[in-house]
Amino acid sequence: MRIILAPMEGVVDHLMRDMLTRLGGFDLCITEFVRVVDQLLPRRVFTRLCPELLTDGKTSSGVPVRVQLLGQEPAWLAENAARAVALGSPGVDLNFGRPAKTVNKSKGGAVLLKETETLYQIARAVRAAVPADQPVTAKMRLGYDDASLALDNARALVEGGISELTVHARTKADGYRPPAYWPQIANIRRVVAIPVIANGEIWQPADAIRCRQESGSADIMLGRGALAQPNLAARIVHGGDPLAWPAVLQLLLQYSDYQVADDVRGLYFSTRTKQWFSYLRLQYPQAEPLFARLRLLRHSHEIVQLLQQELAVQAA
Ligand SMILES: Cc1cc2nc3c(=O)[nH]c(=O)nc-3n(C[C@H](O)[C@H](O)[C@H](O)COP(=O)(O)O)c2cc1C
């Protein structure tokens, strides 16, 4: 079994990847998407989104980080994929799941699930541009309005040359409403001969077991569940209990110690911590009252102070 940390725009950045992969259990991370429109993007775009490119394409605990691209133009996706890999990304992942509207005539993500031929053209162009020893992978939802093209789309991507497919087992129209339809992943697995990674609604180790049974997939991808319960991947692999609340508080304080670029210092920690709390509340009842106080604070040092106080109370 492999466990992959899901791409989450605006949430799972390199600091979060560093923190979560240190807790163990993860085999691979996928970055937030790089939007490709009609140009070859400069190196700095890739290294900003994936600073791990500067450290051999791995987090500090040695977990590989693959760059994800989003776009609709096969030729531009191909050029940018080749650049991502040349910069050190271990392969490249293509996003066919993002429920976004067209921006400046540029689309990408889930809307392409209505265009099976485009999926094929993108996969083929990107596969041809990326060295053969580097994987080209893709992530899709079951469909846009419905799942009627799920099998055709998966087949098209495989014919185009992808070597692994992650399936978020919902349509775009389903949004994030539970359930995730894991058995539909099994239907896709029956028609393609590549590894299919199951994704969606894995919040607890028991969900991982059920998801693997119902999808038949060995490999899984964790998104929100890994933020709600930071050691979820490690628990799935090794067993054990969820991190105790004081350990979570220590993680939050560790998060405050990370160095961030000067232009985002200050706001970064407070914004991201509040965002992280919105997930932690799902697992930890203790997060709720603390969040009520924390959300009124703006400055990082105030938040750090509050977290330290809470930790002291817990230790007493
Ligand atoms: C805030 C947020 C941002 C996301 N950003 C991306 C993204 O950049 N690329 C992508 O392929 N999926 C993205 N996703 C989808 C997740 O990777 C994943 O498929 C989804 O959350 C379902 O998995 P989960 O139930 O384990 O969270 C995002 C999801 C959320 C909630």
Ligand as a Chemical Component Dictionary entry (heavy atoms), coordinates in Angstrom:
data_LIG
# 
_chem_comp.id                   LIG 
_chem_comp.type                 NON-POLYMER 
_chem_comp.pdbx_formal_charge   0 
_chem_comp.three_letter_code    LIG 
# 
loop_
_chem_comp_atom.comp_id 
_chem_comp_atom.atom_id 
_chem_comp_atom.alt_atom_id 
_chem_comp_atom.type_symbol 
_chem_comp_atom.charge 
_chem_comp_atom.model_Cartn_x 
_chem_comp_atom.model_Cartn_y 
_chem_comp_atom.model_Cartn_z 
_chem_comp_atom.pdbx_ordinal 
LIG C1  C1  C 0 -9.152  23.368 -0.167 1  
LIG C2  C2  C 0 -8.949  22.283 -1.202 2  
LIG C3  C3  C 0 -8.036  22.483 -2.229 3  
LIG C4  C4  C 0 -7.840  21.492 -3.217 4  
LIG N1  N1  N 0 -6.907  21.703 -4.205 5  
LIG C5  C5  C 0 -6.677  20.738 -5.133 6  
LIG C6  C6  C 0 -5.662  20.876 -6.133 7  
LIG O1  O1  O 0 -4.936  21.877 -6.205 8  
LIG N2  N2  N 0 -5.508  19.856 -7.049 9  
LIG C7  C7  C 0 -6.282  18.722 -7.007 10 
LIG O2  O2  O 0 -6.105  17.834 -7.845 11 
LIG N3  N3  N 0 -7.219  18.546 -6.048 12 
LIG C8  C8  C 0 -7.420  19.522 -5.117 13 
LIG N4  N4  N 0 -8.350  19.307 -4.119 14 
LIG C9  C9  C 0 -9.037  17.998 -4.015 15 
LIG C10 C10 C 0 -8.272  17.074 -3.046 16 
LIG O3  O3  O 0 -6.999  16.753 -3.577 17 
LIG C11 C11 C 0 -9.048  15.760 -2.818 18 
LIG O4  O4  O 0 -9.275  15.140 -4.053 19 
LIG C12 C12 C 0 -10.389 15.997 -2.108 20 
LIG O5  O5  O 0 -10.238 16.862 -1.001 21 
LIG C13 C13 C 0 -11.026 14.681 -1.655 22 
LIG O6  O6  O 0 -10.193 13.996 -0.758 23 
LIG P1  P1  P 0 -10.440 14.034 0.850  24 
LIG O7  O7  O 0 -11.858 13.612 1.081  25 
LIG O8  O8  O 0 -9.409  13.087 1.403  26 
LIG O9  O9  O 0 -10.226 15.461 1.295  27 
LIG C14 C14 C 0 -8.571  20.290 -3.152 28 
LIG C15 C15 C 0 -9.472  20.100 -2.100 29 
LIG C16 C16 C 0 -9.675  21.067 -1.128 30 
LIG C17 C17 C 0 -10.663 20.805 0.000  31 
# 
loop_
_chem_comp_bond.comp_id 
_chem_comp_bond.atom_id_1 
_chem_comp_bond.atom_id_2 
_chem_comp_bond.value_order 
_chem_comp_bond.pdbx_ordinal 
LIG C1  C2  SING 1  
LIG C2  C3  SING 2  
LIG C2  C16 DOUB 3  
LIG C3  C4  DOUB 4  
LIG C4  N1  SING 5  
LIG C4  C14 SING 6  
LIG N1  C5  DOUB 7  
LIG C5  C6  SING 8  
LIG C5  C8  SING 9  
LIG C6  O1  DOUB 10 
LIG C6  N2  SING 11 
LIG N2  C7  SING 12 
LIG C7  O2  DOUB 13 
LIG C7  N3  SING 14 
LIG N3  C8  DOUB 15 
LIG C8  N4  SING 16 
LIG N4  C9  SING 17 
LIG N4  C14 SING 18 
LIG C9  C10 SING 19 
LIG C10 O3  SING 20 
LIG C10 C11 SING 21 
LIG C11 O4  SING 22 
LIG C11 C12 SING 23 
LIG C12 O5  SING 24 
LIG C12 C13 SING 25 
LIG C13 O6  SING 26 
LIG O6  P1  SING 27 
LIG P1  O7  DOUB 28 
LIG P1  O8  SING 29 
LIG P1  O9  SING 30 
LIG C14 C15 DOUB 31 
LIG C15 C16 SING 32 
LIG C16 C17 SING 33 
# 
